[in-house]
Amino acid sequence: MGSFEVIGGKRLKGEIVPQGAKNEALQILCAVILTDEKVTISNIPDILDVNNLIDLLAAMNVKVERLDRHTCVFQADDVNLNYLRSEDFRSRSSRLRGSVMLAGPMLARFKKAFIPKPGGDKIGRRPLDTHILSFEKLGAEYVYHSDDGFFHLTTNGLQGTYILLDEPSVTGTANLVMAAVMAEGTTTIYNAACEPYLQQLCKMLNHMGANISGVGSNLLTIQGVEKLHGTEHHMLPDMIEIGSFIGLAAMTQSDITIKNVGHEHLGVIPDRFRQLGIQLNVIDDDIHIPEQDLYEVKTMMDGGVLTMYDHPWPGLTPDLLSIILVVATQAKGSLLVHQKMFESRLFFVDKLIEMGAQIILCDPHRAAIIGLERRYKLRGIKMSSPDIRAGVALLIAALSAEGTSVIQNIDQIDRGYQYIDQRLQALGAEIKRV
C-alpha cells in the first residue's frame, strides 16, 4: 500500500487543469450498455474507480478501444450475460459502488440484472433501497440470494409509471433514468436528483435517441423508446477537484489559477468559499485565487456563527465539506460544519486535531472549527486516508503544515484524483510517492 511523503509550508504558484468529473464518469460509462452501437467518451478521468469500471465493462465483453488515456470508444454489441453470475463479476463489482448503475441499463436492454453488495467509501449507510424499489415500480421483480450476496432482478418488460423518490439520490435517479428510457410508456420521476452530472447523463441519452424532458429540474418525464443509438460525449470538469484546489490555494497562501472550470456548472461552490473569506477572481472560464495572508469567515447577519451544510443540488455537495472543514482551521473566525447525509464522514478530524487544529466533534454529523488565524501552523504527522475526500483534505492540511507528513492508504486518494502528486509537484509542492 503506497504513501505520500509531504514536506509542508511551501507556497505554490501556477496553473492547474481539473480532471474530468468522476461522478459523471461512473454514470456515463454504465450508459454505454444501453446500445449495441459505438459510444465515444472524452475527458475521462484517469483514476482508479473509473479505470476499474472500464475494466469491468471489458470483462463483460464490451469492446473498449482507448484512443488515449482520456478518450475511449465503447461498443456493447456482444455482452456476456453469463459473466454477470460469475465470482469474478461479484468480486470486481463489490469493490466499486458505481457498478450498481449497471443494473438500470441491463434491465432495460436485457431484462435481467445482478447487484452485489457494493463497495466504495466507508462514510456511513448507503442503502440500495431507492434503486431496487424504483425498479420494482417499473415492473421488475427482485430476490436477494444470501449464498452469493446478489440481488437478482428480472422483468418481462419494464412499464412506465409515476415514481416519487423517497430521497433525491444521484445514483438512484441515474439508475432509474437509464432503466426508464427503454420502458414501455411514460415514466414520471418526482424528487429526482438534478446535479450537473445527472443533467449530462440525460443530455447524452437524448442524443442517443431517448425522450427525456425536465432535465435540470426535480421532475423528469421519460417517454420510452425501443432502441438507442451511438453518440459522442464530452465530460464536464470535476467540481469537487475544483473546490479542492480552491481550498489548497487558500491553505498554502498560494497564487493558483484553475483553468477551464465550467463555471456555469459550479452552482454555489464559489460563493461558499467566498463566505470563508477566500478571494476568487473569475476570468473567462478560469478561477484565479491570489496569494492571501489571511481569510476571515463571514458571520450570519445576526452575528451568529456561520454554518455550512450539505444539501441536494443546487445546494452544496457533501463531497466538499471535508475540504471546507480543513480550510476553516486556519481562518479567522469560527465555522460549524453539518454533514447531514453521511454519519461517518467527519471521523477524520482526529488527525487534524493531532496536527494542532482546534476542532470540537459535536456528534457524528457536526464539527465546530475555531480558526487559528495562522498564529500557529499545523504540524506534520503520520496518518491514513479513510476515504477519497478526507484523504485530499488531509493532503491539503499536510501541504500547509510545518514539517513532514506521511499519508498512508493513498489508494483512496488515487480512486478520485488523477496524478495528484505530479500535478501538485508542477505547482511547487514537495510531495513524493513512497
C-alpha positions in Angstrom: 0.0 0.0 0.0 1.6 3.3 -1.1 2.1 6.5 0.9 2.7 10.2 0.2 5.6 11.9 2.0 4.8 15.6 2.1 7.0 18.5 3.3 4.6 21.3 4.1 4.8 25.0 4.4 5.6 25.8 0.7 3.7 28.5 -1.2 2.6 27.2 -4.6 2.2 29.0 -7.8 1.0 28.2 -11.3 -1.9 26.9 -13.4 -3.7 23.6 -13.0 -6.4 22.0 -15.2 -9.2 20.0 -13.4 -9.7 16.4 -14.5 -13.0 15.1 -16.0 -15.7 14.6 -13.5 -15.5 11.3 -11.5 -19.2 11.2 -10.5 -20.3 11.9 -14.1 -17.9 9.2 -15.5 -19.4 6.4 -13.4 -22.9 7.2 -14.8 -21.9 7.8 -18.4 -19.8 4.6 -18.6 -22.7 2.5 -17.4 -25.0 4.0 -20.1 -22.9 2.5 -22.9 -24.7 -0.8 -22.2 -27.9 0.7 -23.5 -26.9 0.4 -27.2 -25.1 -2.0 -29.5 -23.6 0.9 -31.4 -20.3 2.7 -30.7 -20.2 5.4 -28.0 -17.2 7.7 -27.8 -16.5 9.4 -24.5 -13.8 12.0 -23.9 -12.3 13.8 -20.9 -12.5 10.6 -18.9 -10.6 11.0 -15.6 -7.6 8.6 -15.4 -8.4 7.4 -11.8 -8.7 4.1 -10.1 -12.5 3.9 -9.7 -13.1 4.8 -13.3 -10.4 2.5 -14.7 -11.9 -0.3 -12.6 -15.3 0.3 -14.1 -13.8 0.3 -17.7 -12.1 -3.0 -16.9 -15.4 -4.4 -15.6 -17.1 -3.4 -18.8 -14.3 -5.1 -20.8 -14.7 -8.2 -18.7 -18.5 -8.2 -19.6 -17.3 -8.4 -23.2 -17.9 -4.8 -24.1 -15.4 -3.7 -26.7 -13.2 -1.0 -25.4 -10.8 1.0 -27.6 -8.6 3.5 -25.8 -7.8 6.4 -28.2 -5.7 7.9 -25.4 -5.8 7.9 -21.6 -8.9 10.2 -21.5 -10.8 9.0 -24.6 -12.5 5.7 -25.2 -14.8 4.1 -27.7 -17.2 1.5 -26.3 -19.4 -1.0 -28.1 -21.7 -3.3 -26.2 -22.8 -5.5 -29.1 -21.9 -8.8 -27.6 -22.4 -8.6 -23.8 -21.7 -11.8 -21.9 -24.7 -12.2 -19.7 -23.4 -15.4 -18.1 -20.4 -13.5 -16.8 -22.8 -11.5 -14.6 -23.3 -14.6 -12.4 -19.6 -15.2 -12.0 -17.4 -14.9 -8.9 -15.2 -12.6 -10.9 -18.1 -10.2 -11.6 -19.1 -10.3 -7.9 -15.6 -9.6 -6.8 -15.0 -6.7 -9.2 -18.3 -5.0 -8.8 -18.5 -5.3 -5.0 -15.3 -3.2 -4.8 -16.8 -0.4 -6.8 -20.1 1.3 -5.7 -20.6 2.8 -9.2 -21.2 -0.6 -10.6 -24.7 -0.6 -9.1 -25.6 1.7 -12.0 -25.1 -1.1 -14.5 -28.4 -2.6 -13.2 -30.7 0.0 -14.9 -29.2 -0.4 -18.4 -29.1 -4.2 -18.0 -32.8 -4.4 -17.0 -33.8 -2.0 -19.9 -31.9 -3.9 -22.6 -31.6 -7.5 -21.4 -34.4 -7.8 -18.8 -32.1 -9.1 -16.1 -29.6 -7.6 -13.7 -27.5 -8.7 -10.7 -26.5 -6.3 -8.0 -23.9 -7.3 -5.4 -23.5 -5.5 -2.1 -21.4 -2.5 -3.3 -18.1 -1.2 -2.2 -16.8 2.4 -2.1 -16.1 4.8 0.7 -16.9 3.8 4.3 -18.7 7.0 5.1 -21.9 5.7 6.6 -25.0 3.9 5.5 -25.6 4.0 1.7 -28.6 1.7 1.2 -29.8 0.3 -2.2 -33.5 0.7 -1.4 -34.1 3.6 -3.7 -32.6 1.7 -6.6 -34.3 -1.6 -6.1 -37.8 -0.3 -5.1 -37.8 2.0 -8.1 -37.1 -0.9 -10.4 -39.9 -2.8 -8.7 -42.3 0.1 -9.6 -41.2 -0.2 -13.2 -42.2 -3.9 -13.2 -39.1 -5.7 -12.1 -39.0 -8.4 -9.5 -36.1 -9.0 -7.2 -34.8 -11.7 -4.9 -31.8 -11.5 -2.6 -29.6 -14.6 -2.6 -27.6 -14.8 0.6 -25.4 -17.6 -0.8 -23.8 -15.3 -3.4 -24.6 -11.9 -1.9 -26.5 -10.8 -5.1 -29.8 -9.1 -5.6 -31.3 -10.9 -8.7 -33.6 -8.7 -10.8 -35.8 -9.8 -13.7 -38.6 -8.4 -15.7 -40.8 -9.4 -18.6 -40.7 -5.8 -19.8 -40.4 -2.6 -17.9 -43.6 -0.4 -17.8 -43.6 3.4 -17.4 -45.2 4.7 -14.3 -45.2 7.6 -11.8 -42.4 7.4 -9.2 -41.9 9.6 -6.2 -38.4 9.0 -4.9 -38.0 8.9 -1.1 -34.7 10.8 -1.5 -33.1 12.7 -4.4 -30.4 10.1 -4.7 -28.0 10.9 -7.6 -27.1 7.3 -8.4 -30.6 6.2 -7.7 -32.0 8.7 -10.2 -29.4 7.9 -12.8 -30.1 4.1 -12.5 -33.9 4.7 -12.8 -33.5 7.1 -15.8 -31.4 4.5 -17.6 -34.0 1.8 -16.9 -36.9 4.0 -17.9 -35.6 5.3 -21.3 -36.5 1.9 -22.9 -39.6 1.1 -20.8 -43.0 0.9 -22.5 -45.0 4.1 -22.0 -44.2 7.2 -19.9 -42.3 7.4 -16.6 -42.5 10.4 -14.4 -39.9 10.8 -11.7 -40.6 13.4 -8.9 -38.0 14.4 -6.4 -35.3 13.4 -8.9 -31.7 14.5 -8.4 -30.7 17.3 -10.7 -26.9 17.6 -10.3 -25.0 18.8 -13.4 -23.7 15.2 -13.8 -27.2 13.8 -13.9 -28.1 16.6 -16.4 -25.1 15.4 -18.5 -26.4 11.8 -18.5 -29.9 12.9 -19.6 -28.4 15.0 -22.4 -26.3 12.1 -23.6 -29.2 9.8 -23.6 -31.3 12.3 -25.5 -28.5 12.4 -28.1 -28.7 8.6 -28.3 -32.5 8.8 -29.1 -34.1 8.9 -25.7 -37.0 11.2 -24.9 -36.3 12.9 -21.5 -37.9 16.3 -20.6 -37.5 18.4 -17.5 -33.7 18.0 -17.5 -32.2 20.2 -14.7 -35.3 20.1 -12.6 -36.5 17.6 -9.9 -39.4 16.4 -12.2 -38.3 14.2 -15.1 -40.7 12.9 -17.7 -39.4 10.0 -19.8 -41.2 8.6 -22.9 -39.8 5.2 -23.5 -38.3 4.3 -26.9 -37.5 0.9 -28.5 -33.8 1.5 -29.3 -30.9 3.8 -28.5 -28.1 4.7 -30.9 -24.4 5.5 -30.6 -23.1 9.0 -29.8 -20.1 11.1 -28.7 -20.0 12.7 -25.3 -17.5 15.1 -23.5 -17.5 15.1 -19.7 -17.6 18.2 -17.5 -14.6 19.2 -15.4 -14.7 17.8 -11.8 -16.4 20.3 -9.5 -15.0 18.5 -6.4 -11.5 18.8 -7.7 -12.0 22.5 -8.5 -13.2 23.1 -4.9 -10.2 21.1 -3.6 -7.8 23.3 -5.5 -9.5 26.5 -4.2 -9.0 25.2 -0.6 -5.4 24.2 -1.4 -4.6 27.7 -2.6 -6.1 29.3 0.5 -4.5 27.0 3.0 -1.0 27.3 1.5 -1.2 31.0 0.8 -0.6 30.3 -2.9 -1.3 32.0 -6.2 -3.1 29.5 -8.3 -5.2 29.7 -11.5 -7.6 26.8 -12.2 -8.2 26.5 -15.9 -11.4 25.7 -17.8 -13.6 25.1 -14.7 -17.1 25.1 -16.5 -18.1 28.0 -14.2 -21.8 27.8 -15.1 -22.0 24.3 -13.6 -20.4 25.1 -10.2 -23.5 26.3 -8.5 -23.0 27.7 -5.0 -19.4 26.3 -4.7 -17.5 29.6 -5.4 -19.9 31.5 -3.0 -19.3 29.0 -0.2 -15.5 29.6 -0.4 -16.1 33.4 -0.5 -18.0 33.0 2.7 -14.8 31.7 4.2 -13.2 34.9 3.2 -11.3 33.5 0.2 -10.8 35.8 -2.8 -11.8 34.3 -6.1 -11.4 36.1 -9.5 -13.4 34.6 -12.4 -11.6 35.3 -15.6 -13.4 33.9 -18.7 -13.8 30.3 -17.7 -10.8 30.3 -15.2 -10.7 30.9 -11.5 -7.8 32.8 -10.1 -7.1 32.5 -6.3 -4.5 35.2 -5.4 -2.0 34.8 -2.6 -3.8 35.8 0.6 -2.2 36.2 4.1 -5.4 35.8 6.0 -9.1 35.0 5.2 -11.9 35.7 7.6 -15.1 33.6 7.9 -18.2 35.6 7.5 -20.8 35.7 10.3 -24.6 35.4 10.0 -26.5 38.7 9.7 -27.4 38.5 13.4 -23.8 37.9 14.3 -24.1 34.2 14.8 -21.5 31.6 13.8 -21.7 30.6 10.2 -23.0 27.1 9.5 -22.2 25.2 6.3 -24.1 22.0 5.5 -24.7 19.7 2.5 -27.9 19.7 0.6 -29.2 18.2 -2.7 -28.4 20.2 -5.8 -28.5 23.2 -6.2 -27.2 23.1 -2.6 -23.7 22.3 -1.6 -22.4 18.9 -2.5 -21.4 16.8 0.6 -18.1 15.9 -1.1 -16.7 19.3 -0.4 -17.4 19.6 3.3 -14.2 17.8 4.2 -12.3 20.4 2.2 -14.2 23.3 3.7 -13.6 21.9 7.2 -9.8 21.8 6.7 -9.7 25.3 5.2 -11.6 26.7 8.2 -8.8 25.5 10.6 -6.5 28.4 9.5 -9.2 31.0 9.0 -10.0 34.0 11.3 -13.3 33.2 12.9 -15.4 30.1 13.6 -17.5 27.7 11.5 -19.9 24.9 12.2 -19.9 22.1 9.6 -23.0 20.0 9.5 -22.6 16.8 7.4 -26.2 15.7 7.1 -26.0 12.9 4.6 -23.3 10.6 5.9 -22.7 9.8 9.6 -19.1 8.7 9.4 -17.6 11.3 7.1 -16.3 13.6 9.9 -14.3 11.0 11.7 -11.1 12.1 10.1 -10.9 15.2 12.3 -8.9 13.4 14.9 -5.9 13.6 12.6 -6.4 17.3 12.2 -6.7 17.8 16.0 -3.4 15.8 16.3 -1.9 18.3 13.8 -2.9 21.2 16.1 -6.3 22.2 14.7 -9.0 23.5 17.1 -12.0 21.3 16.3 -14.8 20.1 18.5 -16.6 17.0 17.1 -20.1 17.6 18.5 -21.5 14.3 17.1 -21.1 12.2 14.0 -22.7 14.9 11.9 -21.4 18.2 13.3 -18.0 19.7 13.9 -17.2 23.2 15.3 -13.9 24.7 14.0 -12.2 27.6 15.7 -9.8 29.2 13.2 -6.1 29.5 14.2 -5.8 32.8 12.2 -2.3 31.5 11.1 -1.0 32.3 14.6 0.0 28.6 14.8 0.9 26.3 11.9 -0.4 22.8 11.7 2.3 20.3 12.3 3.2 17.3 10.2 2.2 13.8 11.4 1.8 10.3 10.2 -1.8 9.5 9.2 -4.0 7.3 7.0 -6.6 8.3 4.3 -10.0 6.9 5.3 -11.9 7.9 2.1 -11.4 9.9 -1.1 -12.4 13.3 0.1 -11.0 13.1 3.6 -7.7 11.9 2.0 -7.4 15.0 -0.1 -8.4 17.2 2.8 -5.6 15.7 4.9 -3.2 16.2 1.9 -4.1 19.9 1.8 -3.5 20.1 5.6 -0.1 18.4 5.2 0.9 20.8 2.4 0.2 23.7 4.7 1.7 22.2 7.8 5.1 22.7 9.3 7.4 19.7 8.9 7.0 16.4 7.2 3.7 14.4 7.0 3.2 10.8 5.8 -0.2 9.9 4.4 -0.8 6.2 4.1 -3.6 4.3 2.2 -3.3 6.7 -0.7 -5.2 4.2 -2.9 -8.2 6.0 -1.5 -6.9 9.3 -3.0 -6.0 7.7 -6.3 -9.6 6.5 -6.6 -10.7 10.1 -7.2 -7.8 12.3 -8.2 -5.6 11.6 -11.2 -1.8 12.0 -11.0 -2.3 14.3 -8.0 1.3 14.1 -6.8 2.7 15.0 -10.2 0.2 17.9 -10.7 1.0 19.3 -7.3 4.7 19.0 -7.9 4.3 21.1 -11.0 2.9 23.9 -8.7 6.0 23.6 -6.5 4.7 21.2 -3.8 7.2 18.9 -2.1 5.3 15.6 -2.3 6.6 12.2 -3.3 5.0 8.8 -3.6 6.7 6.2 -1.4 
